Each structure stands twice: as C-alpha cells, then as structure tokens.
C-alpha cells in the first residue's frame, strides 16, 4: 500500500485477469490532515507529505525510488510507441468531467479516418471499456482496486494485451483524480487535461501540479455556461498563471460545439508523431 494516500498495492488487474495482478508503486502528495483538533500542513516537509512512523527523509527516498522505477517503464513504453508511430495521449481529469463522454464522441467521429485504441483506467467495473467497445474501437480495461492512478508498468502490460495498430492514436483514460496522475509518466506523448465548467474556475490554483504537467486543456460542458456562475476568462487566466503556454479549447462533448478544434489538434499531433517529432504545446491548427 502507498505510504501516503493509501493507494493499493498488488490489486491491479487487467480485464479478464484474476485479482492480484503484480504491481508495485507508491507516491506522495501534500494533503492536510487533522489530529487532536490541530491542523497540520504536511506539505511543508521535504517530502511534501506525511505518513505515520515514516521520516521525511525516508519518504523522499521512497518517492524517488518509486518514480525512478516508473520512469524506466515509461521510457520503454515511449520507445515502443514511437517505433510503431503510435500517438499515446494520457487523458486526465477529476471524476465527472465528462471524460468518457468526450472520448466516446471522439471515437465515433474519427474512427473511419484513422486507427484508434483505448486503455481504460478505473478502480472498479468494466463499464467504460464496454461503452468504448460499443463504438467499434478496441479497448482494454485496467482496474486499479484501491489505486488512484495508472502507472507505466500497468500500461506496459496493457499494451501487450491490446496490441494497438501502428500509426494509431492510443487514448489512455486515467483514473479520475487531479493529484496523483500528475506525478506518473505513462510513456505518453501528451497529457490532455479535461476540466468541466461545473467544477469551478479555481481548479488550476487548487491543483497546480496537474495543470503544470498538462499539454492541452479541454474546457468541457460549455453548453451549461448559461446556467452556471463560471468565469471562463478567469479560469483561463488561472490556468496560464500555472502553465503560460497551455492551449485551451472550450467545447461541449454533448452538443458538439468546439469539438472540431479538438479534432484538428488530434490530427496535427498524429501527423507530428508520424513525422517523428513531438508537437509543440501551442499547435492547435
């Protein structure tokens, strides 16, 4: 089990496998906690986190070791995907952002144009993978159990099972979480962050590590703006305060408004992959 957030170890399983698929990982993040009516900000120590009975120095070593091991798996995944000309995108968001709806619409609209594949990450159920497969696109579910994010080791195993076609776009739908997925490289080419307008415009300031790590921000559910007190300009300003170069695409996966800008970004990113270069962060047309 993760020493800080309780993320489960040894519980990851690929769809069709029994419980207990081998998986080693740990990570830390700076969440507050309460003890004896006093508030302790555990993000102030060198580990930026706290675990009972574990020193800050020890936690720093654990995090460095785990992330170094993950990065080695990520490098192997990245090399493997690059050789096949596959554009891998790590889709990250909080729960309820509309990530699966966005992905499903994207697959339906683009599957006749290019090969597509999906790795689905959730703590439990295969519901999202089944929804994806209903579009006709191949998908594989990873259930992380108590784990709150995917890691590169899991994705490597999923690639072995899924075997996405060469020159395809591989969407990796991460577990809904705006904290832990920011720290774990999966070997993807780009991180795509989905934020819905129902979540509040201050999310970039509350979760700066994720917004800093993202290569593209999709501002989803804009069809609901007339019914919400959400300031788009302020949200964009906050996001660029954290990540000055991040492109931001407002859209609605439900109505289709703005989706063509997302599709242009995908086409350009795939073309860049096929040409053997990494797309620039601001390239959207």
Backbone torsions as a table, in degrees:
resi	resn	phi	psi	omega
1	UNK	NA	141.8	177.1
2	UNK	-56.6	137.7	-175.1
3	UNK	-71.7	-12.9	-174.0
4	UNK	-116.0	-57.1	-172.6
5	UNK	-99.3	-2.6	179.3
6	UNK	82.7	11.4	178.6
7	UNK	-57.6	129.2	-169.8
8	UNK	-72.2	140.1	175.4
9	UNK	-109.0	140.7	177.2
10	UNK	76.5	15.1	-178.0
11	UNK	-114.6	-5.3	-178.6
12	UNK	-67.5	140.1	176.3
13	UNK	-146.5	137.3	172.3
14	UNK	-79.2	152.7	179.0
15	UNK	-54.9	130.7	179.9
16	UNK	93.0	-9.6	178.4
17	UNK	-98.0	159.4	175.2
18	UNK	-74.6	168.9	179.9
19	UNK	-69.1	145.0	174.3
20	UNK	103.1	21.7	176.1
21	UNK	-57.7	133.4	-174.4
22	UNK	-61.2	126.0	179.7
23	UNK	-156.3	127.1	177.9
24	UNK	-119.6	123.7	174.4
25	UNK	-163.2	160.2	173.9
26	UNK	-159.7	156.0	178.2
27	UNK	-161.2	172.3	-179.4
28	UNK	-140.0	154.4	175.1
29	UNK	-152.7	159.3	-172.0
30	UNK	-90.9	79.4	174.8
31	UNK	-98.8	147.1	176.4
32	UNK	-78.4	164.6	176.3
33	UNK	-150.3	164.9	-179.2
34	UNK	-118.8	140.2	-179.7
35	UNK	-152.1	120.8	179.7
36	UNK	55.5	41.9	175.2
37	UNK	68.6	4.6	177.3
38	UNK	-104.2	144.2	177.4
39	UNK	-94.9	126.6	179.9
40	UNK	-114.7	123.2	177.3
41	UNK	-90.7	95.4	-174.6
42	UNK	-74.7	-7.2	177.7
43	UNK	-75.4	-3.4	-174.6
44	UNK	-83.4	-21.6	-179.9
45	UNK	-75.0	171.4	-179.1
46	UNK	-61.9	-25.2	177.7
47	UNK	-85.0	-9.5	-177.1
48	UNK	56.7	30.3	-178.3
49	UNK	-165.3	177.4	-178.6
50	UNK	-145.2	140.1	171.1
51	UNK	-142.1	131.5	-178.1
52	UNK	-57.3	130.2	175.8
53	UNK	81.2	2.1	-178.7
54	UNK	-119.1	123.5	-178.8
55	UNK	-69.9	158.9	178.0
56	UNK	-61.1	-40.4	179.6
57	UNK	-62.8	-43.4	179.0
58	UNK	-63.9	-40.3	179.7
59	UNK	-65.2	-38.5	176.5
60	UNK	-60.1	-43.7	179.6
61	UNK	-64.0	-42.2	179.1
62	UNK	-60.8	-47.8	-178.9
63	UNK	-62.8	-42.5	179.9
64	UNK	-62.2	-42.9	-179.6
65	UNK	-64.9	-45.5	-177.5
66	UNK	-66.4	-45.0	-179.6
67	UNK	-67.4	-34.7	177.0
68	UNK	-64.9	-40.8	178.1
69	UNK	-65.7	-42.5	176.9
70	UNK	-61.3	-41.9	-178.6
71	UNK	-63.4	-32.5	177.3
72	UNK	-65.9	-43.8	175.6
73	UNK	-63.2	-39.6	-179.0
74	UNK	-63.7	-41.1	177.8
75	UNK	-61.5	-40.5	178.4
76	UNK	-64.5	-43.5	177.6
77	UNK	-61.4	-44.5	-176.7
78	UNK	-63.4	-42.4	178.8
79	UNK	-63.9	-43.4	-180.0
80	UNK	-62.7	-44.2	-179.4
81	UNK	-68.1	-39.7	179.7
82	UNK	-63.7	-40.8	179.5
83	UNK	-61.0	-33.3	-179.1
84	UNK	-90.2	0.2	-178.9
85	UNK	67.0	27.2	-178.3
86	UNK	-92.3	128.6	174.1
87	UNK	-89.8	111.7	179.0
88	UNK	-101.3	127.8	-180.0
89	UNK	-119.7	128.2	179.1
90	UNK	-94.5	106.0	-178.3
91	UNK	-88.8	118.3	-175.8
92	UNK	-124.5	147.6	-179.9
93	UNK	-174.6	173.4	168.1
94	UNK	-82.5	164.4	175.6
95	UNK	-60.9	141.2	175.8
96	UNK	84.8	10.1	-179.1
97	UNK	-76.3	-12.5	-174.7
98	UNK	91.4	20.1	-175.9
99	UNK	-60.8	-46.3	-178.4
100	UNK	-69.0	-38.9	176.6
101	UNK	-62.5	-43.2	176.8
102	UNK	-60.5	-45.2	-178.3
103	UNK	-65.8	-44.2	-179.1
104	UNK	-60.8	-44.5	178.8
105	UNK	-64.3	-40.5	179.1
106	UNK	-60.0	-44.1	-179.0
107	UNK	-65.2	-43.0	-179.8
108	UNK	-62.9	-37.0	-176.0
109	UNK	-79.6	-28.4	-171.6
110	UNK	-111.2	-7.8	-171.0
111	UNK	-65.9	-23.7	176.0
112	UNK	-80.9	-9.0	-175.0
113	UNK	-97.3	-30.9	-175.2
114	UNK	-157.9	156.5	176.6
115	UNK	-70.6	139.3	-176.0
116	UNK	-134.0	152.3	175.6
117	UNK	-153.2	158.6	-175.0
118	UNK	-138.1	134.6	165.2
119	UNK	-108.7	122.3	-176.7
120	UNK	-102.3	129.8	176.6
121	UNK	-115.7	121.7	174.9
122	UNK	-147.0	158.0	177.3
123	UNK	-67.2	-41.9	179.3
124	UNK	-144.1	169.1	178.0
125	UNK	71.6	158.9	174.0
126	UNK	-113.3	20.6	-174.7
127	UNK	-58.0	-45.4	-176.6
128	UNK	-68.1	-40.5	179.0
129	UNK	-62.9	-39.2	178.2
130	UNK	-65.9	-38.8	177.2
131	UNK	-63.8	-39.5	177.9
132	UNK	-66.2	-45.9	-178.2
133	UNK	-63.7	-24.7	177.0
134	UNK	-64.5	-19.3	176.7
135	UNK	-80.1	-11.9	-175.9
136	UNK	96.4	1.3	-179.6
137	UNK	-95.9	138.7	179.2
138	UNK	-68.0	139.6	-178.0
139	UNK	-148.6	149.3	176.8
140	UNK	-131.6	133.9	-179.7
141	UNK	-94.4	133.7	167.1
142	UNK	-111.3	121.9	172.7
143	UNK	-101.0	123.7	-174.1
144	UNK	-94.2	0.2	-178.3
145	UNK	62.8	-120.7	177.8
146	UNK	-80.6	-7.3	-178.4
147	UNK	-67.2	140.4	-174.7
148	UNK	-106.0	15.0	178.9
149	UNK	-165.8	161.6	168.4
150	UNK	-85.2	157.3	171.1
151	UNK	-132.9	173.8	-172.5
152	UNK	-67.4	-31.3	178.2
153	UNK	-63.6	-46.0	177.1
154	UNK	-58.7	-45.8	-177.1
155	UNK	-64.8	-37.4	176.7
156	UNK	-59.6	-43.8	176.5
157	UNK	-64.2	-40.0	179.4
158	UNK	-64.1	-37.8	177.2
159	UNK	-62.1	-38.2	177.6
160	UNK	-59.8	-39.7	-177.6
161	UNK	-80.3	-42.8	-173.0
162	UNK	-77.6	-40.3	-178.7
163	UNK	50.4	63.7	179.7
164	UNK	-61.4	150.1	-177.5
165	UNK	-68.4	151.4	175.5
166	UNK	-59.6	146.0	176.9
167	UNK	64.1	23.5	178.5
168	UNK	-93.2	170.6	166.1
169	UNK	-100.6	124.7	177.3
170	UNK	-106.6	115.5	175.9
171	UNK	-93.3	124.7	176.4
172	UNK	-109.0	105.2	-178.5
173	UNK	-87.5	106.2	-175.5
174	UNK	-75.3	165.5	175.0
175	UNK	-61.9	139.8	-179.2
176	UNK	-64.4	109.1	-173.4
177	UNK	-175.0	125.7	-179.9
178	UNK	-95.7	10.7	-178.2
179	UNK	-112.3	-74.9	-168.1
180	UNK	-64.6	-39.5	-179.6
181	UNK	-59.8	-19.0	179.4
182	UNK	-64.8	-28.4	-173.6
183	UNK	-89.0	-15.1	-170.8
184	UNK	-110.8	109.4	173.7
185	UNK	-72.3	129.2	178.8
186	UNK	-99.8	-4.7	-172.8
187	UNK	95.7	11.8	-177.8
188	UNK	-74.7	162.2	174.0
189	UNK	-81.0	-36.0	-175.8
190	UNK	-147.1	147.6	168.6
191	UNK	-99.4	125.7	177.8
192	UNK	-111.1	117.6	-177.5
193	UNK	-99.8	127.2	176.8
194	UNK	-106.5	125.0	176.9
195	UNK	-125.3	126.1	177.5
196	UNK	-91.6	152.2	-178.2
197	UNK	-70.9	-9.6	177.0
198	UNK	-79.8	-7.2	-174.2
199	UNK	-92.3	-14.4	-178.8
200	UNK	100.8	141.9	-173.8
201	UNK	-76.9	-7.0	-176.9
202	UNK	-90.2	4.0	-177.3
203	UNK	-58.0	-36.4	177.6
204	UNK	-59.6	-34.5	-179.6
205	UNK	-77.8	-31.0	-180.0
206	UNK	-77.8	-31.3	-176.6
207	UNK	-127.1	61.0	-171.5
208	UNK	-64.3	-32.2	-177.0
209	UNK	-63.6	-40.6	179.4
210	UNK	-67.3	-43.6	-179.2
211	UNK	-68.7	-31.9	175.8
212	UNK	-68.0	-36.4	-177.0
213	UNK	-77.5	-20.7	-173.0
214	UNK	-73.2	147.0	176.3
215	UNK	-100.2	-17.0	-179.5
216	UNK	-154.2	140.1	175.4
217	UNK	-115.6	120.8	173.7
218	UNK	-101.4	117.9	-180.0
219	UNK	-94.6	100.1	-168.6
220	UNK	-93.7	163.5	176.8
221	UNK	66.7	35.2	-179.1
222	UNK	-68.3	-14.3	175.3
223	UNK	-64.8	-16.9	-179.8
224	UNK	-91.0	-4.2	-175.7
225	UNK	-54.7	-38.8	179.5
226	UNK	-61.9	-17.6	-176.2
227	UNK	-104.8	3.6	-173.7
228	UNK	-126.8	157.1	172.4
229	UNK	-97.7	74.0	-176.3
230	UNK	-126.1	125.1	-177.4
231	UNK	-98.9	102.5	-177.0
232	UNK	-61.3	-45.9	-178.1
233	UNK	-61.1	-39.9	179.8
234	UNK	-67.9	-40.5	177.6
235	UNK	-60.6	-45.6	179.1
236	UNK	-63.4	-38.6	178.9
237	UNK	-65.0	-42.2	177.8
238	UNK	-63.5	-43.2	-179.4
239	UNK	-62.0	-41.2	-178.0
240	UNK	-80.0	-15.4	170.4
241	UNK	-67.1	-35.1	179.3
242	UNK	-85.3	-40.6	-174.2
243	UNK	-136.8	86.9	-170.5
244	UNK	-57.6	-28.7	-174.0
245	UNK	-97.8	1.7	-172.3
246	UNK	-68.5	127.0	173.2
247	UNK	-75.2	143.9	-177.3
248	UNK	-126.4	124.6	-178.8
249	UNK	-119.3	106.9	174.7
250	UNK	-74.1	137.3	-179.0
251	UNK	-160.4	171.7	173.7
252	UNK	-133.8	113.3	177.2
253	UNK	-67.6	-22.7	-178.0
254	UNK	-78.4	-46.7	-177.1
255	UNK	-93.5	-20.0	-177.3
256	UNK	93.8	-6.5	179.4
257	UNK	-61.1	129.0	177.7
258	UNK	80.3	-5.1	-176.0
259	UNK	-66.9	-30.2	-179.0
260	UNK	-64.6	-31.4	175.8
261	UNK	-65.1	-39.5	175.3
262	UNK	-63.0	-42.7	179.5
263	UNK	-66.2	-37.0	175.6
264	UNK	-62.3	-41.6	177.9
265	UNK	-61.2	-43.4	179.7
266	UNK	-63.1	-44.3	-179.3
267	UNK	-62.1	-42.8	179.9
268	UNK	-66.5	-41.9	179.6
269	UNK	-64.0	-40.5	178.4
270	UNK	-66.6	-42.7	177.9
271	UNK	-59.9	-41.1	178.4
272	UNK	-63.2	-40.9	177.1
273	UNK	-61.1	-43.4	-178.8
274	UNK	-67.5	-27.7	177.0
275	UNK	-84.3	-3.8	175.4
276	UNK	82.5	26.0	176.6
277	UNK	-132.7	160.2	177.7
278	UNK	-85.5	130.2	178.5
279	UNK	-61.4	144.3	174.1
280	UNK	-71.7	148.4	-173.9
281	UNK	-58.8	-37.1	-175.2
282	UNK	-88.3	1.7	-176.4
283	UNK	-80.4	112.6	-179.1
284	UNK	-131.0	1.5	-178.9
285	UNK	-146.7	NA	NA
